[in-house]
Amino acid sequence: MPRITLIGKYLPILCAIAIAACFHCGAAFAGDGELLSLERCIEIAVASRPSLAEAKSAIEAASARLGLAAASYRTTLGASSSYGYSRSDGLSSGQNGRVAADLSLSQTIFDWGRNDLSVQSARQSLSAVSQDALNTLSNVIANVSTSYYSLNRSSRALLIAADRADNYEKRLGWAKTFYDAGAKAKIEVTKAETDLANARLDLVQAKGAIERSQAELAHAIGLSEWTGGVADSLAYTSYDVAAQDAVDRALFARPDITAQAERVKAAELAVELAKKGNSPTLTGRAGYSFSGETDPTDTRGWSVSVGIDIPVFDGGMTRERVRQSEAELSGSKAKLAGLMQDVVLNIRSAHSALTEARESVAAAREAERQAKETLELAQGRYRAGVGESLEISTAVDGYAQARIKSLTALYSLKAAEIKLKQEMGALAE
């Protein structure tokens, strides 16, 4: 069963979201051309994402509901006043006015635990909403991180496309030199020009991919438009955790699991509260009143009373409320069980994906190294006049594809690491 943490642990974290939003509101703008780090992107997102502002409002509303529940057990003070005027005609005609006022205090002395249960339920609900906000923060960080590394990938892919076009341009220069010297046929030049044209088309598409990645990152960090770049941090990092440790951590720390566990607690309290629907209420009252025709204090006095309100028959409302609360409790428990099952599956899948991605990076890097050696050999042969057009075309394309595969494997490793951390509930930390 996941940990049920006290509300005092949650509020500082969620308050930090609100404080960060206020603190960075003047620094949230990211100018075009600004080179952003991942930390800077997350900082902007915390200040700009509407979902976090919505989460903050939900916490404030839940906090107000808790205050409302606590206030219902406090002493209330009321005051009233009136002025009456009358006039009569006839044998005993006359007129008079009368002033009256009173103050009253009311205090619930004992309600058989109903108010305490209401306060506890509201506190559990506030705790759940706080965890919902942490889950929202985790999702924002995951989306920002994924979009950030996606732009990293697109930026590197553009460099690969540019290098590929440059290699074909060099090859075209060599082909023209050999053709002018009569050492190569015209088809060598034509083939080189075709390969260069295709490489330039890929270069244009790579530039378009960067624009799309920029738009995705701008949306993730909460900006309507941004055309800047990010620091190149798509480097290999070793992140390893045992699958069972990841599962245990997720069941212990994931905000959505903790939030649902808090809602189960709140539902249990709701059942207990519903069962007390026919409980009596003991109330104490005290009052002071005064009135008079010419002098408002002519008549004055104190009153103190204690009363008990005992519901005798409510038409079955208590029974139905209990039935409703028990059904909602069963639903909350079932949702928690289903969520925990989903988390275990997602952790296993994410851990497997991370392991696969880690192995793919090593294999892709070796393939890239071999493809680079092949290209260098093919270029050397072609410059010496003994290589063929097909050989160097295959080598240039092979090296570019190997680099793309290596880049894709590296991005997949980053994405898998982010996914596993998100499933574990570790991103918000």
C-alpha positions in Angstrom: 0.0 0.0 0.0 1.5 3.4 -0.9 2.5 5.8 1.8 -0.2 8.2 3.1 1.8 11.3 3.9 0.7 14.1 6.2 -0.5 17.3 4.5 2.4 19.3 6.0 4.8 17.5 3.7 2.8 18.4 0.5 2.0 22.1 1.0 5.6 23.4 0.9 6.3 21.7 -2.4 3.1 23.0 -3.9 3.6 26.4 -2.5 7.0 26.3 -4.2 5.1 26.1 -7.6 3.2 29.2 -6.8 6.3 31.0 -5.5 8.3 30.0 -8.5 5.6 31.3 -10.8 5.6 34.6 -9.1 9.3 34.9 -8.8 10.0 34.1 -12.5 7.0 36.0 -13.9 9.3 38.7 -15.1 11.9 36.3 -16.4 9.6 33.8 -18.1 10.0 35.3 -21.5 12.4 33.5 -23.8 13.6 35.8 -26.6 14.1 34.6 -30.1 17.6 33.3 -30.6 18.1 32.7 -26.9 20.0 29.4 -26.2 18.1 27.7 -23.5 19.2 25.0 -21.0 16.8 22.3 -19.9 16.7 23.9 -16.4 15.8 27.3 -18.0 13.0 25.6 -20.1 11.5 24.0 -17.0 11.8 27.4 -15.1 9.8 29.1 -17.9 7.2 26.3 -18.0 6.7 26.6 -14.2 5.9 30.3 -14.7 3.9 30.0 -17.9 2.0 26.7 -18.1 -1.8 27.2 -17.5 -2.1 23.7 -16.1 0.1 24.6 -13.1 -1.9 27.8 -12.5 -5.0 25.6 -12.5 -3.4 23.2 -10.0 -2.6 26.1 -7.7 -6.2 27.3 -7.9 -7.4 23.8 -7.1 -5.2 23.8 -4.0 -6.6 27.1 -2.8 -10.1 25.9 -3.3 -9.5 22.7 -1.3 -7.8 24.8 1.4 -10.9 27.0 1.6 -13.1 23.9 1.9 -10.9 22.7 4.8 -11.3 26.1 6.5 -15.0 26.0 5.9 -15.3 22.6 7.6 -13.3 23.8 10.6 -15.3 27.0 10.9 -18.6 25.2 11.4 -17.6 24.2 14.9 -16.6 27.7 16.0 -18.7 30.1 18.1 -21.0 32.4 16.2 -22.1 35.8 17.2 -25.2 37.5 15.9 -26.8 40.9 16.5 -30.2 42.3 15.5 -32.2 45.5 16.1 -35.6 46.8 15.3 -37.6 50.0 15.7 -41.4 50.0 15.7 -43.8 52.9 15.6 -47.6 52.8 16.1 -50.4 55.4 16.2 -54.0 55.1 17.3 -57.0 57.6 16.7 -60.2 57.9 18.7 -61.0 58.4 22.4 -57.6 57.0 23.5 -55.6 58.3 20.6 -51.8 58.3 20.9 -48.6 57.3 19.3 -45.4 55.6 20.5 -42.2 54.1 19.2 -40.2 51.2 20.5 -36.5 50.3 20.0 -35.3 46.8 20.6 -31.9 45.0 20.1 -30.2 41.8 21.1 -26.9 40.0 20.9 -26.6 36.2 20.8 -23.9 33.6 21.0 -24.2 30.1 19.7 -21.8 27.2 20.2 -22.1 23.6 19.2 -21.0 21.7 22.3 -21.0 18.2 21.0 -22.2 16.6 17.7 -21.0 13.0 18.2 -17.9 13.6 16.0 -19.5 14.8 12.8 -17.5 18.0 12.6 -14.2 16.2 13.3 -14.9 13.7 10.5 -15.8 16.6 8.1 -12.5 18.3 8.9 -10.5 15.1 8.5 -12.2 14.4 5.2 -11.5 17.9 3.9 -7.9 17.6 5.0 -7.5 14.3 3.1 -9.1 16.0 0.0 -6.6 18.9 0.3 -3.8 16.4 0.5 -5.1 14.6 -2.6 -5.4 17.8 -4.6 -1.8 18.7 -3.6 -0.6 15.4 -4.9 -2.6 16.0 -8.1 -0.6 19.3 -8.5 2.7 17.4 -8.1 1.5 15.0 -10.8 0.8 17.9 -13.0 4.2 19.3 -12.4 5.8 15.9 -13.2 3.9 15.8 -16.5 5.0 19.3 -17.4 8.6 18.4 -16.7 8.3 15.3 -18.7 6.8 17.1 -21.7 9.4 19.9 -21.5 12.3 17.4 -21.2 11.1 15.3 -24.1 10.5 18.3 -26.4 13.9 19.7 -25.3 15.8 16.6 -26.4 13.7 16.3 -29.5 15.0 19.8 -30.6 18.5 18.6 -29.7 18.0 15.6 -32.0 16.6 17.8 -34.8 19.6 20.2 -34.5 22.1 17.3 -34.7 20.1 15.8 -37.6 20.5 19.2 -39.5 24.3 19.0 -39.0 24.3 15.4 -40.4 22.2 16.5 -43.4 24.6 19.4 -43.9 27.7 17.1 -43.7 26.0 14.7 -46.2 25.4 17.6 -48.6 29.0 18.8 -48.2 30.4 15.3 -48.9 28.3 15.1 -52.1 29.5 18.6 -53.1 33.1 17.5 -52.6 32.4 14.4 -54.7 30.9 16.6 -57.4 34.0 18.7 -57.5 36.2 15.6 -57.9 33.9 14.2 -60.6 34.1 17.4 -62.6 37.9 17.4 -62.3 38.2 13.8 -63.5 35.7 14.5 -66.3 37.6 17.6 -67.5 40.8 15.5 -67.5 39.1 12.7 -69.4 39.5 10.2 -66.6 35.7 9.8 -65.9 32.6 9.7 -68.0 29.9 12.4 -68.0 27.6 10.1 -66.0 29.9 10.5 -63.0 29.2 14.2 -63.0 25.4 13.7 -63.6 25.2 11.1 -60.7 27.1 13.5 -58.4 24.7 16.3 -59.3 21.7 14.1 -58.6 23.0 12.9 -55.3 23.8 16.5 -54.2 20.3 17.7 -55.2 18.7 14.9 -53.1 21.0 15.8 -50.2 20.0 19.4 -50.4 16.3 18.3 -50.3 17.0 16.4 -47.1 18.7 19.5 -45.7 15.6 21.5 -46.4 13.5 18.8 -44.6 15.9 18.8 -41.7 15.4 22.6 -41.3 11.6 22.1 -41.3 12.0 19.5 -38.6 13.8 22.0 -36.4 10.9 24.5 -36.8 8.4 21.8 -35.8 10.6 20.9 -32.8 10.8 24.6 -31.8 7.0 24.9 -31.9 6.6 21.7 -29.8 9.1 23.0 -27.2 7.4 26.5 -27.2 4.1 24.8 -26.4 5.6 22.6 -23.7 7.1 25.6 -21.9 3.9 27.7 -22.3 5.0 30.2 -25.0 2.8 31.0 -28.0 5.9 31.5 -30.2 9.6 31.0 -30.0 12.3 30.4 -32.5 15.4 30.0 -30.4 17.7 27.1 -29.8 18.8 24.9 -26.9 22.1 23.9 -25.5 23.4 20.6 -26.9 23.0 18.2 -24.0 22.0 15.1 -25.9 24.9 13.1 -24.5 25.1 9.5 -23.3 24.4 9.2 -19.5 24.3 6.1 -17.5 21.1 5.7 -15.6 20.4 2.3 -14.2 17.9 1.0 -11.6 16.6 -2.5 -10.9 13.1 -3.1 -12.2 11.7 -4.1 -8.8 13.3 -1.1 -7.1 11.6 1.1 -9.7 8.3 -0.5 -9.0 8.7 -0.2 -5.2 9.7 3.5 -5.6 6.7 4.2 -7.9 4.2 2.6 -5.4 5.8 4.7 -2.7 6.4 8.0 -4.3 4.1 8.5 -7.4 1.9 11.5 -6.8 -1.2 10.1 -8.6 -1.0 6.9 -6.4 -0.6 8.9 -3.2 -3.5 11.2 -4.3 -5.8 8.3 -4.9 -4.8 6.7 -1.6 -5.7 10.0 0.1 -9.1 9.9 -1.7 -9.7 6.4 -0.3 -9.1 7.7 3.2 -11.5 10.6 2.5 -14.1 8.2 1.2 -13.7 6.0 4.4 -14.3 9.1 6.5 -17.3 10.0 4.4 -18.9 6.6 5.2 -18.4 7.2 8.9 -19.8 10.7 8.6 -22.9 9.4 6.7 -23.5 6.9 9.5 -23.8 9.8 12.0 -26.7 11.4 10.1 -29.2 10.6 12.9 -26.9 11.6 15.7 -28.0 14.4 18.1 -26.5 17.8 18.3 -25.9 19.6 21.7 -25.9 23.3 21.3 -25.3 26.1 23.9 -26.8 29.6 23.4 -26.4 32.9 25.3 -28.1 36.2 24.6 -28.4 39.8 25.8 -31.4 42.0 24.8 -32.8 45.4 25.6 -35.7 47.5 24.5 -37.8 50.5 25.4 -40.0 53.3 24.2 -38.1 56.4 25.4 -35.0 54.8 26.8 -33.7 51.8 24.8 -32.4 50.2 28.0 -35.7 50.3 29.9 -36.0 46.6 29.6 -32.9 44.4 29.4 -31.7 41.0 30.4 -29.6 37.9 29.8 -30.5 34.5 28.7 -28.6 31.2 28.6 -29.8 27.9 27.3 -28.6 24.5 26.3 -30.6 22.5 23.7 -30.3 19.1 22.1 -31.6 18.4 18.6 -32.5 14.7 18.1 -33.5 13.6 14.6 -36.3 11.1 15.0 -37.0 10.1 11.4 -35.4 11.5 8.2 -37.3 9.5 5.7 -34.4 7.1 5.0 -31.9 9.9 3.9 -29.2 8.6 6.3 -29.5 5.1 5.0 -29.2 6.2 1.4 -26.3 8.5 2.2 -24.5 5.6 3.8 -25.2 3.4 0.8 -23.9 6.1 -1.6 -20.8 6.7 0.5 -20.0 3.0 0.6 -20.4 2.6 -3.1 -18.0 5.6 -3.7 -15.5 4.0 -1.3 -15.6 0.8 -3.2 -15.1 2.7 -6.4 -12.1 4.6 -5.0 -10.5 1.4 -3.8 -11.0 -0.2 -7.2 -9.5 2.8 -8.9 -6.5 2.7 -6.6 -6.0 -1.0 -7.3 -6.3 -0.5 -11.0 -3.8 2.4 -10.9 -1.3 0.4 -9.0 -1.6 -2.5 -11.6 -1.1 0.0 -14.4 1.9 1.5 -12.8 3.6 -1.9 -12.4 3.0 -2.7 -16.1 4.2 0.8 -17.2 7.3 0.5 -15.0 8.2 -2.9 -16.5 7.7 -1.6 -20.0 9.7 1.6 -19.4 12.5 -0.3 -17.7 12.6 -2.7 -20.7 12.7 0.2 -23.1 15.5 1.8 -21.2 17.6 -1.4 -21.3 16.9 -1.8 -25.0 17.8 1.8 -25.7 21.1 1.5 -23.8 22.1 -1.5 -25.8 21.1 0.1 -29.0 23.3 3.1 -28.4 26.4 1.0 -28.1 25.5 -1.0 -31.3 24.6 2.2 -33.2 27.9 3.8 -32.3 29.9 0.9 -33.5 28.0 0.9 -36.8 28.7 4.6 -37.1 32.4 4.1 -36.6 32.5 1.4 -39.2 30.5 3.5 -41.7 32.9 6.4 -41.2 35.9 4.2 -42.0 34.1 2.9 -45.1 33.4 6.5 -46.2 37.0 7.6 -45.7 38.2 4.6 -47.7 35.7 5.3 -50.5 36.7 9.0 -50.6 40.4 8.1 -50.8 39.8 5.6 -53.6 37.7 8.1 -55.6 40.2 10.9 -55.2 42.8 8.5 -56.4 40.7 7.9 -59.5 40.1 4.2 -58.8 36.7 4.4 -57.0 33.3 4.2 -58.6 30.3 6.4 -58.3 28.1 3.8 -56.7 30.8 3.0 -54.2 31.1 6.6 -52.8 27.3 7.2 -53.0 26.7 4.1 -51.0 29.4 5.1 -48.5 28.1 8.7 -48.1 24.5 7.5 -47.6 25.6 4.7 -45.3 27.6 7.0 -43.1 24.7 9.5 -42.9 22.2 6.8 -42.1 24.5 5.3 -39.4 24.8 8.7 -37.8 21.0 9.2 -37.9 20.5 5.7 -36.3 23.1 6.6 -33.6 21.3 9.9 -33.0 17.9 8.2 -32.9 19.2 5.6 -30.4 20.7 8.3 -28.2 17.4 10.2 -28.3 15.5 7.0 -27.5 17.7 6.5 -24.5 17.0 10.0 -23.2 13.2 9.6 -23.8 13.2 6.1 -22.1 15.1 7.6 -19.1 12.5 10.4 -18.8 9.6 8.0 -19.1 11.0 5.7 -16.5 11.6 8.6 -14.1 8.1 9.8 -14.7 6.6 6.4 -14.0 8.7 6.2 -10.8 7.5 9.6 -9.6 11.0 11.0 -9.6 10.7 13.9 -12.1 9.1 16.4 -9.7 12.1 16.0 -7.4 
